[in-house]
Amino acid sequence: MKNASNLIIVGFAIYIIMSGIDKFVYSIPNTIYIPVGILSVVFVCMGSFKRKRKNKKN
């Protein structure tokens, strides 16, 4: 269960940090912003699917 939680936390952290930098510090180009945003969504989805799969086994 801990790996699933870590993936979700990392996914949200990447997205929040990237959004904060884009909004307040420096405008991130779309060629970087979009792939990193997709990667963070993938981490969150992987974590939630792992959590659901482990709950079904128990």
mmCIF file of the N, C-alpha and C atoms, coordinates in Angstrom:
data_MODEL
# 
_entry.id   MODEL 
# 
loop_
_atom_site.group_PDB 
_atom_site.id 
_atom_site.type_symbol 
_atom_site.label_atom_id 
_atom_site.label_alt_id 
_atom_site.label_comp_id 
_atom_site.label_asym_id 
_atom_site.label_entity_id 
_atom_site.label_seq_id 
_atom_site.pdbx_PDB_ins_code 
_atom_site.Cartn_x 
_atom_site.Cartn_y 
_atom_site.Cartn_z 
_atom_site.occupancy 
_atom_site.B_iso_or_equiv 
_atom_site.pdbx_formal_charge 
_atom_site.auth_seq_id 
_atom_site.auth_comp_id 
_atom_site.auth_asym_id 
_atom_site.auth_atom_id 
_atom_site.pdbx_PDB_model_num 
ATOM 1   N N  . MET A 1 1  ? 0.826  -1.189 0.000   1.00 0.00 ? 1  MET A N  1 
ATOM 2   C CA . MET A 1 1  ? 0.000  0.000  0.000   1.00 0.00 ? 1  MET A CA 1 
ATOM 3   C C  . MET A 1 1  ? 0.871  1.253  0.000   1.00 0.00 ? 1  MET A C  1 
ATOM 4   N N  . LYS A 1 2  ? 2.057  1.164  0.560   1.00 0.00 ? 2  LYS A N  1 
ATOM 5   C CA . LYS A 1 2  ? 2.903  2.340  0.665   1.00 0.00 ? 2  LYS A CA 1 
ATOM 6   C C  . LYS A 1 2  ? 3.375  2.812  -0.707  1.00 0.00 ? 2  LYS A C  1 
ATOM 7   N N  . ASN A 1 3  ? 3.676  1.899  -1.636  1.00 0.00 ? 3  ASN A N  1 
ATOM 8   C CA . ASN A 1 3  ? 4.092  2.302  -2.980  1.00 0.00 ? 3  ASN A CA 1 
ATOM 9   C C  . ASN A 1 3  ? 2.990  3.064  -3.702  1.00 0.00 ? 3  ASN A C  1 
ATOM 10  N N  . ALA A 1 4  ? 1.762  2.635  -3.528  1.00 0.00 ? 4  ALA A N  1 
ATOM 11  C CA . ALA A 1 4  ? 0.640  3.309  -4.175  1.00 0.00 ? 4  ALA A CA 1 
ATOM 12  C C  . ALA A 1 4  ? 0.497  4.727  -3.634  1.00 0.00 ? 4  ALA A C  1 
ATOM 13  N N  . SER A 1 5  ? 0.628  4.885  -2.325  1.00 0.00 ? 5  SER A N  1 
ATOM 14  C CA . SER A 1 5  ? 0.524  6.211  -1.729  1.00 0.00 ? 5  SER A CA 1 
ATOM 15  C C  . SER A 1 5  ? 1.667  7.109  -2.192  1.00 0.00 ? 5  SER A C  1 
ATOM 16  N N  . ASN A 1 6  ? 2.859  6.552  -2.312  1.00 0.00 ? 6  ASN A N  1 
ATOM 17  C CA . ASN A 1 6  ? 4.007  7.337  -2.769  1.00 0.00 ? 6  ASN A CA 1 
ATOM 18  C C  . ASN A 1 6  ? 3.812  7.818  -4.200  1.00 0.00 ? 6  ASN A C  1 
ATOM 19  N N  . LEU A 1 7  ? 3.282  6.982  -5.063  1.00 0.00 ? 7  LEU A N  1 
ATOM 20  C CA . LEU A 1 7  ? 3.046  7.389  -6.445  1.00 0.00 ? 7  LEU A CA 1 
ATOM 21  C C  . LEU A 1 7  ? 2.036  8.525  -6.527  1.00 0.00 ? 7  LEU A C  1 
ATOM 22  N N  . ILE A 1 8  ? 0.984  8.438  -5.739  1.00 0.00 ? 8  ILE A N  1 
ATOM 23  C CA . ILE A 1 8  ? -0.034 9.496  -5.734  1.00 0.00 ? 8  ILE A CA 1 
ATOM 24  C C  . ILE A 1 8  ? 0.562  10.801 -5.221  1.00 0.00 ? 8  ILE A C  1 
ATOM 25  N N  . ILE A 1 9  ? 1.329  10.724 -4.142  1.00 0.00 ? 9  ILE A N  1 
ATOM 26  C CA . ILE A 1 9  ? 1.942  11.927 -3.569  1.00 0.00 ? 9  ILE A CA 1 
ATOM 27  C C  . ILE A 1 9  ? 2.922  12.550 -4.552  1.00 0.00 ? 9  ILE A C  1 
ATOM 28  N N  . VAL A 1 10 ? 3.745  11.742 -5.202  1.00 0.00 ? 10 VAL A N  1 
ATOM 29  C CA . VAL A 1 10 ? 4.709  12.260 -6.171  1.00 0.00 ? 10 VAL A CA 1 
ATOM 30  C C  . VAL A 1 10 ? 3.997  12.905 -7.352  1.00 0.00 ? 10 VAL A C  1 
ATOM 31  N N  . GLY A 1 11 ? 2.930  12.278 -7.828  1.00 0.00 ? 11 GLY A N  1 
ATOM 32  C CA . GLY A 1 11 ? 2.178  12.839 -8.946  1.00 0.00 ? 11 GLY A CA 1 
ATOM 33  C C  . GLY A 1 11 ? 1.588  14.199 -8.621  1.00 0.00 ? 11 GLY A C  1 
ATOM 34  N N  . PHE A 1 12 ? 0.961  14.305 -7.444  1.00 0.00 ? 12 PHE A N  1 
ATOM 35  C CA . PHE A 1 12 ? 0.390  15.583 -7.045  1.00 0.00 ? 12 PHE A CA 1 
ATOM 36  C C  . PHE A 1 12 ? 1.478  16.628 -6.796  1.00 0.00 ? 12 PHE A C  1 
ATOM 37  N N  . ALA A 1 13 ? 2.589  16.207 -6.191  1.00 0.00 ? 13 ALA A N  1 
ATOM 38  C CA . ALA A 1 13 ? 3.667  17.149 -5.894  1.00 0.00 ? 13 ALA A CA 1 
ATOM 39  C C  . ALA A 1 13 ? 4.266  17.724 -7.176  1.00 0.00 ? 13 ALA A C  1 
ATOM 40  N N  . ILE A 1 14 ? 4.493  16.875 -8.167  1.00 0.00 ? 14 ILE A N  1 
ATOM 41  C CA . ILE A 1 14 ? 5.032  17.350 -9.445  1.00 0.00 ? 14 ILE A CA 1 
ATOM 42  C C  . ILE A 1 14 ? 4.099  18.375 -10.060 1.00 0.00 ? 14 ILE A C  1 
ATOM 43  N N  . TYR A 1 15 ? 2.820  18.079 -10.054 1.00 0.00 ? 15 TYR A N  1 
ATOM 44  C CA . TYR A 1 15 ? 1.855  18.987 -10.676 1.00 0.00 ? 15 TYR A CA 1 
ATOM 45  C C  . TYR A 1 15 ? 1.748  20.310 -9.921  1.00 0.00 ? 15 TYR A C  1 
ATOM 46  N N  . ILE A 1 16 ? 1.715  20.261 -8.591  1.00 0.00 ? 16 ILE A N  1 
ATOM 47  C CA . ILE A 1 16 ? 1.589  21.481 -7.794  1.00 0.00 ? 16 ILE A CA 1 
ATOM 48  C C  . ILE A 1 16 ? 2.837  22.349 -7.924  1.00 0.00 ? 16 ILE A C  1 
ATOM 49  N N  . ILE A 1 17 ? 4.004  21.739 -7.853  1.00 0.00 ? 17 ILE A N  1 
ATOM 50  C CA . ILE A 1 17 ? 5.252  22.506 -7.986  1.00 0.00 ? 17 ILE A CA 1 
ATOM 51  C C  . ILE A 1 17 ? 5.355  23.127 -9.366  1.00 0.00 ? 17 ILE A C  1 
ATOM 52  N N  . MET A 1 18 ? 5.044  22.354 -10.379 1.00 0.00 ? 18 MET A N  1 
ATOM 53  C CA . MET A 1 18 ? 5.127  22.868 -11.746 1.00 0.00 ? 18 MET A CA 1 
ATOM 54  C C  . MET A 1 18 ? 4.126  24.001 -11.974 1.00 0.00 ? 18 MET A C  1 
ATOM 55  N N  . SER A 1 19 ? 2.932  23.858 -11.443 1.00 0.00 ? 19 SER A N  1 
ATOM 56  C CA . SER A 1 19 ? 1.928  24.914 -11.590 1.00 0.00 ? 19 SER A CA 1 
ATOM 57  C C  . SER A 1 19 ? 2.339  26.182 -10.850 1.00 0.00 ? 19 SER A C  1 
ATOM 58  N N  . GLY A 1 20 ? 2.909  26.023 -9.655  1.00 0.00 ? 20 GLY A N  1 
ATOM 59  C CA . GLY A 1 20 ? 3.370  27.175 -8.890  1.00 0.00 ? 20 GLY A CA 1 
ATOM 60  C C  . GLY A 1 20 ? 4.497  27.916 -9.593  1.00 0.00 ? 20 GLY A C  1 
ATOM 61  N N  . ILE A 1 21 ? 5.442  27.170 -10.137 1.00 0.00 ? 21 ILE A N  1 
ATOM 62  C CA . ILE A 1 21 ? 6.541  27.795 -10.874 1.00 0.00 ? 21 ILE A CA 1 
ATOM 63  C C  . ILE A 1 21 ? 6.010  28.519 -12.100 1.00 0.00 ? 21 ILE A C  1 
ATOM 64  N N  . ASP A 1 22 ? 5.081  27.888 -12.810 1.00 0.00 ? 22 ASP A N  1 
ATOM 65  C CA . ASP A 1 22 ? 4.533  28.494 -14.021 1.00 0.00 ? 22 ASP A CA 1 
ATOM 66  C C  . ASP A 1 22 ? 3.748  29.765 -13.706 1.00 0.00 ? 22 ASP A C  1 
ATOM 67  N N  . LYS A 1 23 ? 3.046  29.759 -12.606 1.00 0.00 ? 23 LYS A N  1 
ATOM 68  C CA . LYS A 1 23 ? 2.186  30.896 -12.278 1.00 0.00 ? 23 LYS A CA 1 
ATOM 69  C C  . LYS A 1 23 ? 2.956  32.061 -11.655 1.00 0.00 ? 23 LYS A C  1 
ATOM 70  N N  . PHE A 1 24 ? 3.924  31.777 -10.778 1.00 0.00 ? 24 PHE A N  1 
ATOM 71  C CA . PHE A 1 24 ? 4.533  32.830 -9.981  1.00 0.00 ? 24 PHE A CA 1 
ATOM 72  C C  . PHE A 1 24 ? 5.997  33.126 -10.316 1.00 0.00 ? 24 PHE A C  1 
ATOM 73  N N  . VAL A 1 25 ? 6.744  32.179 -10.842 1.00 0.00 ? 25 VAL A N  1 
ATOM 74  C CA . VAL A 1 25 ? 8.175  32.375 -11.020 1.00 0.00 ? 25 VAL A CA 1 
ATOM 75  C C  . VAL A 1 25 ? 8.554  32.584 -12.478 1.00 0.00 ? 25 VAL A C  1 
ATOM 76  N N  . TYR A 1 26 ? 8.275  31.582 -13.299 1.00 0.00 ? 26 TYR A N  1 
ATOM 77  C CA . TYR A 1 26 ? 8.711  31.600 -14.690 1.00 0.00 ? 26 TYR A CA 1 
ATOM 78  C C  . TYR A 1 26 ? 7.687  30.875 -15.534 1.00 0.00 ? 26 TYR A C  1 
ATOM 79  N N  . SER A 1 27 ? 7.392  31.411 -16.685 1.00 0.00 ? 27 SER A N  1 
ATOM 80  C CA . SER A 1 27 ? 6.433  30.772 -17.579 1.00 0.00 ? 27 SER A CA 1 
ATOM 81  C C  . SER A 1 27 ? 7.081  29.575 -18.271 1.00 0.00 ? 27 SER A C  1 
ATOM 82  N N  . ILE A 1 28 ? 6.584  28.392 -17.955 1.00 0.00 ? 28 ILE A N  1 
ATOM 83  C CA . ILE A 1 28 ? 7.130  27.156 -18.522 1.00 0.00 ? 28 ILE A CA 1 
ATOM 84  C C  . ILE A 1 28 ? 6.540  26.967 -19.915 1.00 0.00 ? 28 ILE A C  1 
ATOM 85  N N  . PRO A 1 29 ? 7.397  26.676 -20.915 1.00 0.00 ? 29 PRO A N  1 
ATOM 86  C CA . PRO A 1 29 ? 6.872  26.450 -22.272 1.00 0.00 ? 29 PRO A CA 1 
ATOM 87  C C  . PRO A 1 29 ? 5.986  25.199 -22.331 1.00 0.00 ? 29 PRO A C  1 
ATOM 88  N N  . ASN A 1 30 ? 5.036  25.212 -23.254 1.00 0.00 ? 30 ASN A N  1 
ATOM 89  C CA . ASN A 1 30 ? 4.106  24.087 -23.391 1.00 0.00 ? 30 ASN A CA 1 
ATOM 90  C C  . ASN A 1 30 ? 4.800  22.788 -23.764 1.00 0.00 ? 30 ASN A C  1 
ATOM 91  N N  . THR A 1 31 ? 5.941  22.865 -24.449 1.00 0.00 ? 31 THR A N  1 
ATOM 92  C CA . THR A 1 31 ? 6.654  21.644 -24.831 1.00 0.00 ? 31 THR A CA 1 
ATOM 93  C C  . THR A 1 31 ? 7.187  20.902 -23.618 1.00 0.00 ? 31 THR A C  1 
ATOM 94  N N  . ILE A 1 32 ? 7.356  21.590 -22.499 1.00 0.00 ? 32 ILE A N  1 
ATOM 95  C CA . ILE A 1 32 ? 7.792  20.957 -21.255 1.00 0.00 ? 32 ILE A CA 1 
ATOM 96  C C  . ILE A 1 32 ? 6.592  20.707 -20.346 1.00 0.00 ? 32 ILE A C  1 
ATOM 97  N N  . TYR A 1 33 ? 5.691  21.663 -20.273 1.00 0.00 ? 33 TYR A N  1 
ATOM 98  C CA . TYR A 1 33 ? 4.568  21.615 -19.337 1.00 0.00 ? 33 TYR A CA 1 
ATOM 99  C C  . TYR A 1 33 ? 3.624  20.444 -19.615 1.00 0.00 ? 33 TYR A C  1 
ATOM 100 N N  . ILE A 1 34 ? 3.292  20.229 -20.857 1.00 0.00 ? 34 ILE A N  1 
ATOM 101 C CA . ILE A 1 34 ? 2.315  19.181 -21.210 1.00 0.00 ? 34 ILE A CA 1 
ATOM 102 C C  . ILE A 1 34 ? 2.836  17.772 -20.912 1.00 0.00 ? 34 ILE A C  1 
ATOM 103 N N  . PRO A 1 35 ? 4.061  17.398 -21.348 1.00 0.00 ? 35 PRO A N  1 
ATOM 104 C CA . PRO A 1 35 ? 4.528  16.038 -21.012 1.00 0.00 ? 35 PRO A CA 1 
ATOM 105 C C  . PRO A 1 35 ? 4.693  15.801 -19.510 1.00 0.00 ? 35 PRO A C  1 
ATOM 106 N N  . VAL A 1 36 ? 5.175  16.799 -18.782 1.00 0.00 ? 36 VAL A N  1 
ATOM 107 C CA . VAL A 1 36 ? 5.333  16.636 -17.337 1.00 0.00 ? 36 VAL A CA 1 
ATOM 108 C C  . VAL A 1 36 ? 3.964  16.548 -16.670 1.00 0.00 ? 36 VAL A C  1 
ATOM 109 N N  . GLY A 1 37 ? 2.990  17.304 -17.144 1.00 0.00 ? 37 GLY A N  1 
ATOM 110 C CA . GLY A 1 37 ? 1.629  17.215 -16.616 1.00 0.00 ? 37 GLY A CA 1 
ATOM 111 C C  . GLY A 1 37 ? 1.024  15.844 -16.863 1.00 0.00 ? 37 GLY A C  1 
ATOM 112 N N  . ILE A 1 38 ? 1.244  15.314 -18.047 1.00 0.00 ? 38 ILE A N  1 
ATOM 113 C CA . ILE A 1 38 ? 0.745  13.969 -18.367 1.00 0.00 ? 38 ILE A CA 1 
ATOM 114 C C  . ILE A 1 38 ? 1.427  12.933 -17.484 1.00 0.00 ? 38 ILE A C  1 
ATOM 115 N N  . LEU A 1 39 ? 2.726  13.086 -17.257 1.00 0.00 ? 39 LEU A N  1 
ATOM 116 C CA . LEU A 1 39 ? 3.467  12.166 -16.392 1.00 0.00 ? 39 LEU A CA 1 
ATOM 117 C C  . LEU A 1 39 ? 2.915  12.191 -14.968 1.00 0.00 ? 39 LEU A C  1 
ATOM 118 N N  . SER A 1 40 ? 2.590  13.363 -14.462 1.00 0.00 ? 40 SER A N  1 
ATOM 119 C CA . SER A 1 40 ? 2.046  13.441 -13.110 1.00 0.00 ? 40 SER A CA 1 
ATOM 120 C C  . SER A 1 40 ? 0.663  12.785 -13.030 1.00 0.00 ? 40 SER A C  1 
ATOM 121 N N  . VAL A 1 41 ? -0.151 12.935 -14.057 1.00 0.00 ? 41 VAL A N  1 
ATOM 122 C CA . VAL A 1 41 ? -1.462 12.280 -14.091 1.00 0.00 ? 41 VAL A CA 1 
ATOM 123 C C  . VAL A 1 41 ? -1.283 10.761 -14.146 1.00 0.00 ? 41 VAL A C  1 
ATOM 124 N N  . VAL A 1 42 ? -0.300 10.288 -14.891 1.00 0.00 ? 42 VAL A N  1 
ATOM 125 C CA . VAL A 1 42 ? -0.027 8.852  -14.971 1.00 0.00 ? 42 VAL A CA 1 
ATOM 126 C C  . VAL A 1 42 ? 0.379  8.310  -13.604 1.00 0.00 ? 42 VAL A C  1 
ATOM 127 N N  . PHE A 1 43 ? 1.222  9.060  -12.866 1.00 0.00 ? 43 PHE A N  1 
ATOM 128 C CA . PHE A 1 43 ? 1.613  8.620  -11.523 1.00 0.00 ? 43 PHE A CA 1 
ATOM 129 C C  . PHE A 1 43 ? 0.402  8.500  -10.605 1.00 0.00 ? 43 PHE A C  1 
ATOM 130 N N  . VAL A 1 44 ? -0.476 9.476  -10.641 1.00 0.00 ? 44 VAL A N  1 
ATOM 131 C CA . VAL A 1 44 ? -1.662 9.445  -9.789  1.00 0.00 ? 44 VAL A CA 1 
ATOM 132 C C  . VAL A 1 44 ? -2.553 8.264  -10.171 1.00 0.00 ? 44 VAL A C  1 
ATOM 133 N N  . CYS A 1 45 ? -2.746 8.039  -11.461 1.00 0.00 ? 45 CYS A N  1 
ATOM 134 C CA . CYS A 1 45 ? -3.578 6.906  -11.908 1.00 0.00 ? 45 CYS A CA 1 
ATOM 135 C C  . CYS A 1 45 ? -2.958 5.571  -11.529 1.00 0.00 ? 45 CYS A C  1 
ATOM 136 N N  . MET A 1 46 ? -1.646 5.436  -11.700 1.00 0.00 ? 46 MET A N  1 
ATOM 137 C CA . MET A 1 46 ? -0.975 4.190  -11.326 1.00 0.00 ? 46 MET A CA 1 
ATOM 138 C C  . MET A 1 46 ? -1.127 3.919  -9.837  1.00 0.00 ? 46 MET A C  1 
ATOM 139 N N  . GLY A 1 47 ? -0.972 4.945  -9.029  1.00 0.00 ? 47 GLY A N  1 
ATOM 140 C CA . GLY A 1 47 ? -1.120 4.771  -7.587  1.00 0.00 ? 47 GLY A CA 1 
ATOM 141 C C  . GLY A 1 47 ? -2.524 4.372  -7.196  1.00 0.00 ? 47 GLY A C  1 
ATOM 142 N N  . SER A 1 48 ? -3.516 4.966  -7.826  1.00 0.00 ? 48 SER A N  1 
ATOM 143 C CA . SER A 1 48 ? -4.893 4.615  -7.468  1.00 0.00 ? 48 SER A CA 1 
ATOM 144 C C  . SER A 1 48 ? -5.252 3.214  -7.948  1.00 0.00 ? 48 SER A C  1 
ATOM 145 N N  . PHE A 1 49 ? -4.754 2.810  -9.114  1.00 0.00 ? 49 PHE A N  1 
ATOM 146 C CA . PHE A 1 49 ? -5.030 1.452  -9.590  1.00 0.00 ? 49 PHE A CA 1 
ATOM 147 C C  . PHE A 1 49 ? -4.324 0.407  -8.737  1.00 0.00 ? 49 PHE A C  1 
ATOM 148 N N  . LYS A 1 50 ? -3.097 0.712  -8.293  1.00 0.00 ? 50 LYS A N  1 
ATOM 149 C CA . LYS A 1 50 ? -2.399 -0.221 -7.410  1.00 0.00 ? 50 LYS A CA 1 
ATOM 150 C C  . LYS A 1 50 ? -3.143 -0.377 -6.094  1.00 0.00 ? 50 LYS A C  1 
ATOM 151 N N  . ARG A 1 51 ? -3.653 0.746  -5.593  1.00 0.00 ? 51 ARG A N  1 
ATOM 152 C CA . ARG A 1 51 ? -4.386 0.701  -4.321  1.00 0.00 ? 51 ARG A CA 1 
ATOM 153 C C  . ARG A 1 51 ? -5.651 -0.145 -4.468  1.00 0.00 ? 51 ARG A C  1 
ATOM 154 N N  . LYS A 1 52 ? -6.378 0.012  -5.584  1.00 0.00 ? 52 LYS A N  1 
ATOM 155 C CA . LYS A 1 52 ? -7.600 -0.768 -5.798  1.00 0.00 ? 52 LYS A CA 1 
ATOM 156 C C  . LYS A 1 52 ? -7.281 -2.245 -5.947  1.00 0.00 ? 52 LYS A C  1 
ATOM 157 N N  . ARG A 1 53 ? -6.201 -2.567 -6.648  1.00 0.00 ? 53 ARG A N  1 
ATOM 158 C CA . ARG A 1 53 ? -5.843 -3.969 -6.867  1.00 0.00 ? 53 ARG A CA 1 
ATOM 159 C C  . ARG A 1 53 ? -5.461 -4.633 -5.537  1.00 0.00 ? 53 ARG A C  1 
ATOM 160 N N  . LYS A 1 54 ? -4.712 -3.925 -4.685  1.00 0.00 ? 54 LYS A N  1 
ATOM 161 C CA . LYS A 1 54 ? -4.324 -4.514 -3.391  1.00 0.00 ? 54 LYS A CA 1 
ATOM 162 C C  . LYS A 1 54 ? -5.530 -4.696 -2.481  1.00 0.00 ? 54 LYS A C  1 
ATOM 163 N N  . ASN A 1 55 ? -6.508 -3.785 -2.571  1.00 0.00 ? 55 ASN A N  1 
ATOM 164 C CA . ASN A 1 55 ? -7.718 -3.927 -1.755  1.00 0.00 ? 55 ASN A CA 1 
ATOM 165 C C  . ASN A 1 55 ? -8.546 -5.126 -2.205  1.00 0.00 ? 55 ASN A C  1 
ATOM 166 N N  . LYS A 1 56 ? -8.547 -5.444 -3.497  1.00 0.00 ? 56 LYS A N  1 
ATOM 167 C CA . LYS A 1 56 ? -9.306 -6.600 -3.981  1.00 0.00 ? 56 LYS A CA 1 
ATOM 168 C C  . LYS A 1 56 ? -8.672 -7.919 -3.533  1.00 0.00 ? 56 LYS A C  1 
ATOM 169 N N  . LYS A 1 57 ? -7.328 -7.964 -3.432  1.00 0.00 ? 57 LYS A N  1 
ATOM 170 C CA . LYS A 1 57 ? -6.646 -9.187 -3.021  1.00 0.00 ? 57 LYS A CA 1 
ATOM 171 C C  . LYS A 1 57 ? -6.917 -9.510 -1.572  1.00 0.00 ? 57 LYS A C  1 
ATOM 172 N N  . ASN A 1 58 ? -7.096 -8.499 -0.738  1.00 0.00 ? 58 ASN A N  1 
ATOM 173 C CA . ASN A 1 58 ? -7.301 -8.730 0.705   1.00 0.00 ? 58 ASN A CA 1 
ATOM 174 C C  . ASN A 1 58 ? -8.701 -9.062 0.988   1.00 0.00 ? 58 ASN A C  1 
# 
